[in-house]
């Protein structure tokens, strides 16, 4: 399973013995602090869609499909997601994914992935802090910042795992801007959106070409009780599928595919995480709306 931060914005694992009693209330009450914005308030971004909803959501992961001898025979886990901010002050996102995979042979594999990010409202600056533990051993820490120049070039400054800088002459979007673009396309009735995305994951220096397929808006009743709240009643939502490709390797097929129902305020439900040889489903089990920040300009 790749170490990825999936898009849950409105886009991990403990030992098997304690997974079922993982104290999610601790994470919801005290989510890991996201990187702080620098330079004060950013300018207001013009966007016709409604503000992205500040919220906390929990998703229970289960194994939907498994193929091949090397794919897991069982899987379970949980995603906890915390999103807040505004187009004026920027967006803070805290994410944790805990996943337990049982391979066909050998012991159960347990991973715990956490990320905290800040993205300014103009989508020009992005700060990230990510940590992945596998089988209780700390494997990866990625910490850094990325900035887009006016002409579109991307500058990346990493402090962990080791200091380094990288300049790429590539026009990219960061995660929240990516979400905004998807919502704009959905509102405009466009079905396909192709963008290059940078989210700081993996080694902190990778870009992904993405193809997003957006279906027609749907109004069928939702299954999850957590989504039965007044704020989501009669709100438009669309089925969305995002395929992630390594740059220049679209002919080889996607690294993974993320599918979900996306509400027009940015909240996601009915997750499906397709890693190729196995697919995880994510059912929303908890949703809490947070005080909404608004722009003063």
VEXDREN-2710 file (C-alpha; in Angstrom, 1 decimal):
% VEXDREN-2710
k/r/px/py/pz
1/UNK/0.0/0.0/0.0
2/UNK/1.5/3.3/-1.0
3/UNK/1.9/6.1/1.5
4/UNK/-0.5/8.6/0.1
5/UNK/-2.6/11.4/1.5
6/UNK/-5.9/11.1/-0.3
7/UNK/-8.1/14.1/-1.2
8/UNK/-10.9/14.2/1.3
9/UNK/-11.4/17.8/1.9
10/UNK/-14.8/19.1/1.6
11/UNK/-9.6/14.9/0.9
12/UNK/-2.5/4.9/9.3
13/UNK/-2.8/2.3/11.7
14/UNK/-2.3/0.8/15.2
15/UNK/-1.6/-2.7/16.2
16/UNK/-4.4/-5.3/15.6
17/UNK/-5.0/-5.7/19.3
18/UNK/-6.0/-2.1/19.8
19/UNK/-7.3/-1.1/16.3
20/UNK/-10.9/-1.6/17.3
21/UNK/-10.6/0.6/20.4
22/UNK/-8.4/3.3/18.9
23/UNK/-9.3/6.5/20.8
24/UNK/-10.6/8.6/17.9
25/UNK/-12.1/11.1/20.3
26/UNK/-8.5/12.1/21.2
27/UNK/-7.8/12.8/17.5
28/UNK/-11.0/14.7/16.9
29/UNK/-10.6/16.8/20.1
30/UNK/-6.9/17.5/19.6
31/UNK/-6.0/17.0/15.9
32/UNK/-2.3/17.4/15.1
33/UNK/-1.5/21.1/14.6
34/UNK/-1.1/22.0/10.9
35/UNK/1.7/24.2/9.7
36/UNK/1.0/27.9/10.5
37/UNK/0.5/30.3/7.6
38/UNK/3.3/32.8/6.9
39/UNK/3.1/36.4/5.9
40/UNK/-0.4/37.0/7.3
41/UNK/-3.7/37.1/5.4
42/UNK/-3.7/36.2/1.7
43/UNK/-5.8/37.9/-0.9
44/UNK/-9.3/36.7/-1.6
45/UNK/-9.6/34.2/-4.4
46/UNK/-12.5/34.7/-6.7
47/UNK/-14.5/31.5/-7.0
48/UNK/-18.3/31.1/-7.7
49/UNK/-18.7/28.0/-5.6
50/UNK/-19.8/28.1/-1.9
51/UNK/-17.1/28.1/0.8
52/UNK/-15.5/24.8/1.7
53/UNK/-17.1/23.5/4.9
54/UNK/-14.9/23.3/8.0
55/UNK/-15.5/19.8/9.4
56/UNK/-14.2/16.7/11.0
57/UNK/-15.1/13.3/9.6
58/UNK/-14.3/9.7/10.4
59/UNK/-14.4/6.8/7.8
60/UNK/-14.3/3.1/8.6
61/UNK/-12.2/1.2/6.0
62/UNK/-13.1/-2.3/4.8
63/UNK/-11.8/-4.6/2.1
64/UNK/-14.1/-4.5/-1.0
65/UNK/-12.0/-6.5/-3.5
66/UNK/-8.8/-8.4/-3.6
67/UNK/-7.1/-10.1/-6.6
68/UNK/-3.8/-11.9/-7.1
69/UNK/-1.6/-14.0/-4.8
70/UNK/0.1/-10.9/-3.3
71/UNK/-3.0/-9.0/-2.4
72/UNK/-4.4/-9.0/1.2
73/UNK/-7.0/-11.5/2.3
74/UNK/-8.4/-9.2/4.9
75/UNK/-8.2/-5.5/5.7
76/UNK/-9.7/-2.9/8.0
77/UNK/-8.8/0.6/9.2
78/UNK/-10.0/4.1/9.8
79/UNK/-9.5/7.6/8.4
80/UNK/-9.8/10.7/10.6
81/UNK/-9.9/14.0/8.7
82/UNK/-10.0/17.6/10.0
83/UNK/-10.4/20.5/7.6
84/UNK/-10.8/24.3/8.3
85/UNK/-10.0/27.7/7.0
86/UNK/-11.1/30.2/4.4
87/UNK/-10.0/31.7/1.1
88/UNK/-8.7/34.7/3.0
89/UNK/-6.7/33.0/5.7
90/UNK/-5.8/29.7/4.0
91/UNK/-6.7/26.1/4.7
92/UNK/-5.4/23.7/7.4
93/UNK/-5.9/20.0/6.9
94/UNK/-5.1/17.2/9.4
95/UNK/-5.4/13.7/8.2
96/UNK/-4.7/10.3/9.7
97/UNK/-5.1/6.9/8.1
98/UNK/-4.7/3.7/10.0
99/UNK/-4.7/0.5/8.0
100/UNK/-4.4/-3.2/8.9
101/UNK/-3.7/-5.6/6.1
102/UNK/-3.5/-9.4/6.3
103/UNK/-1.4/-10.8/3.5
104/UNK/-1.9/-14.3/2.1
105/UNK/1.2/-15.4/4.0
106/UNK/3.0/-13.9/7.0
107/UNK/2.0/-11.6/9.8
108/UNK/-0.5/-8.8/9.6
109/UNK/0.9/-5.5/8.4
110/UNK/-0.1/-2.3/10.2
111/UNK/0.6/1.2/9.1
112/UNK/-0.1/4.6/10.5
113/UNK/0.0/7.6/8.2
114/UNK/-0.5/11.2/9.5
115/UNK/-0.3/14.5/7.7
116/UNK/-0.7/18.2/8.6
117/UNK/-0.8/20.8/5.8
118/UNK/-1.4/24.5/5.2
119/UNK/-2.4/25.9/1.8
120/UNK/-3.0/29.6/1.3
121/UNK/-6.2/30.8/-0.3
122/UNK/-4.5/31.7/-3.6
123/UNK/-3.1/28.2/-4.0
124/UNK/0.4/29.6/-4.3
125/UNK/2.0/28.3/-1.0
126/UNK/1.8/24.9/0.5
127/UNK/3.4/23.6/3.8
128/UNK/3.4/20.0/4.8
129/UNK/4.4/17.7/7.6
130/UNK/3.9/13.9/7.0
131/UNK/4.8/10.8/9.0
132/UNK/4.3/7.2/8.2
133/UNK/4.9/4.3/10.6
134/UNK/4.8/0.7/9.4
135/UNK/4.5/-2.1/12.0
136/UNK/5.2/0.4/14.8
137/UNK/8.6/1.3/13.2
138/UNK/9.0/4.9/12.1
139/UNK/9.8/4.8/8.4
140/UNK/9.2/8.1/6.7
141/UNK/9.1/11.7/7.8
142/UNK/8.5/14.4/5.1
143/UNK/8.5/18.1/6.1
144/UNK/8.8/21.0/3.7
145/UNK/7.2/23.9/1.8
146/UNK/6.3/24.5/-1.8
147/UNK/5.7/27.7/-3.7
148/UNK/4.4/28.5/-7.1
149/UNK/5.9/31.4/-9.0
150/UNK/3.7/33.8/-11.0
151/UNK/4.8/32.1/-14.3
152/UNK/3.8/28.7/-12.9
153/UNK/7.2/27.2/-11.9
154/UNK/7.3/25.2/-8.7
155/UNK/9.9/25.6/-5.9
156/UNK/10.2/22.9/-3.2
157/UNK/12.2/23.3/0.0
158/UNK/12.5/20.1/2.1
159/UNK/13.8/20.1/5.7
160/UNK/13.1/16.3/6.2
161/UNK/14.1/13.6/5.6
162/UNK/17.1/15.8/4.7
163/UNK/17.4/19.4/3.6
164/UNK/17.1/20.0/-0.1
165/UNK/15.7/22.3/-2.7
166/UNK/14.1/21.5/-6.1
167/UNK/12.9/23.8/-8.8
168/UNK/10.5/22.4/-11.5
169/UNK/9.3/24.2/-14.5
170/UNK/5.9/22.7/-14.2
171/UNK/2.4/24.2/-13.6
172/UNK/0.8/22.4/-10.7
173/UNK/-2.0/22.7/-8.3
174/UNK/-2.0/21.9/-4.5
175/UNK/-4.7/19.7/-2.9
176/UNK/-7.2/22.3/-1.9
177/UNK/-6.9/24.1/-5.2
178/UNK/-7.4/20.8/-6.9
179/UNK/-10.6/20.3/-5.0
180/UNK/-11.7/23.8/-5.9
181/UNK/-11.1/23.1/-9.6
182/UNK/-13.1/19.8/-9.4
183/UNK/-16.0/21.6/-7.8
184/UNK/-15.9/24.4/-10.5
185/UNK/-15.9/21.7/-13.2
186/UNK/-18.8/19.9/-11.6
187/UNK/-20.8/23.1/-11.3
188/UNK/-20.0/23.9/-15.0
189/UNK/-21.2/20.5/-16.1
190/UNK/-17.7/19.4/-17.3
191/UNK/-17.0/15.7/-16.9
192/UNK/-13.2/15.5/-17.3
193/UNK/-10.5/17.5/-15.6
194/UNK/-6.8/16.9/-16.1
195/UNK/-4.3/18.6/-13.8
196/UNK/-0.8/18.0/-12.4
197/UNK/-0.9/17.8/-8.6
198/UNK/1.7/18.3/-5.9
199/UNK/0.8/17.2/-2.3
200/UNK/4.2/16.6/-0.7
201/UNK/3.7/12.9/-0.2
202/UNK/6.0/9.9/-1.0
203/UNK/9.5/11.4/-1.0
204/UNK/8.3/15.0/-1.2
205/UNK/9.6/15.6/-4.7
206/UNK/7.0/13.7/-6.8
207/UNK/4.4/15.2/-9.1
208/UNK/1.3/13.3/-10.2
209/UNK/-0.7/13.8/-13.4
210/UNK/-4.4/13.3/-12.5
211/UNK/-7.5/12.6/-14.6
212/UNK/-10.7/13.4/-12.8
213/UNK/-14.0/11.9/-14.1
214/UNK/-17.1/13.7/-12.8
215/UNK/-20.6/12.2/-13.1
216/UNK/-23.9/13.9/-13.2
217/UNK/-25.2/15.2/-9.9
218/UNK/-27.1/12.6/-7.9
219/UNK/-29.9/12.9/-5.4
220/UNK/-30.4/9.3/-4.3
221/UNK/-30.7/8.9/-0.5
222/UNK/-27.3/8.3/1.3
223/UNK/-26.7/5.2/3.4
224/UNK/-24.5/6.7/6.1
225/UNK/-26.4/8.1/9.1
226/UNK/-23.5/10.5/9.7
227/UNK/-24.4/12.3/6.5
228/UNK/-28.1/12.7/7.5
229/UNK/-27.7/16.3/8.8
230/UNK/-29.6/19.4/7.8
231/UNK/-26.6/21.1/6.3
232/UNK/-26.3/18.4/3.6
233/UNK/-30.0/18.0/2.9
234/UNK/-30.9/19.0/-0.7
235/UNK/-27.2/19.8/-1.4
236/UNK/-25.9/18.8/-4.8
237/UNK/-23.3/16.1/-4.9
238/UNK/-21.4/14.4/-7.7
239/UNK/-19.7/11.0/-8.1
240/UNK/-16.0/11.7/-8.6
241/UNK/-13.1/9.4/-9.6
242/UNK/-9.5/10.6/-9.6
243/UNK/-6.8/8.6/-11.3
244/UNK/-3.2/9.4/-10.2
245/UNK/-0.3/8.7/-12.6
246/UNK/3.4/9.3/-12.3
247/UNK/4.4/12.1/-14.6
248/UNK/5.1/10.8/-18.1
249/UNK/3.8/7.3/-17.3
250/UNK/0.1/7.5/-18.2
251/UNK/0.4/4.6/-20.7
252/UNK/1.4/2.3/-17.8
253/UNK/-1.9/2.9/-15.9
254/UNK/-2.7/4.8/-12.7
255/UNK/-0.8/4.2/-9.5
256/UNK/-4.1/4.3/-7.7
257/UNK/-7.7/5.6/-8.1
258/UNK/-9.7/7.5/-5.5
259/UNK/-13.5/7.6/-5.9
260/UNK/-16.1/9.3/-3.7
261/UNK/-19.3/11.3/-3.7
262/UNK/-18.4/15.0/-3.4
263/UNK/-20.8/17.6/-2.0
264/UNK/-20.7/21.1/-3.3
265/UNK/-19.3/22.3/0.0
266/UNK/-16.4/19.9/-0.3
267/UNK/-17.4/17.2/2.1
268/UNK/-16.9/13.6/0.8
269/UNK/-18.6/10.3/1.5
270/UNK/-18.7/6.8/0.1
271/UNK/-14.9/6.5/-0.4
272/UNK/-13.3/3.9/-2.6
273/UNK/-9.4/3.5/-2.5
274/UNK/-8.3/1.4/-5.5
275/UNK/-4.6/0.3/-5.2
276/UNK/-4.8/-2.0/-8.2
277/UNK/-4.6/-5.5/-6.6
278/UNK/-7.1/-4.5/-3.8
279/UNK/-9.7/-2.0/-3.1
280/UNK/-10.7/-0.4/0.2
281/UNK/-14.1/1.1/0.9
282/UNK/-14.6/4.0/3.4
283/UNK/-18.0/4.5/5.0
284/UNK/-18.5/7.8/6.8
285/UNK/-19.3/7.0/10.5
286/UNK/-18.9/10.5/12.0
287/UNK/-19.3/14.0/10.7
288/UNK/-19.0/17.2/12.8
289/UNK/-19.3/20.7/11.3
290/UNK/-17.0/23.2/12.7
291/UNK/-17.3/27.0/13.1
292/UNK/-17.0/28.4/9.6
293/UNK/-14.4/31.0/8.9
294/UNK/-15.4/33.7/6.5
295/UNK/-13.5/36.3/4.6
296/UNK/-13.7/39.9/5.9
297/UNK/-12.9/41.3/2.5
END
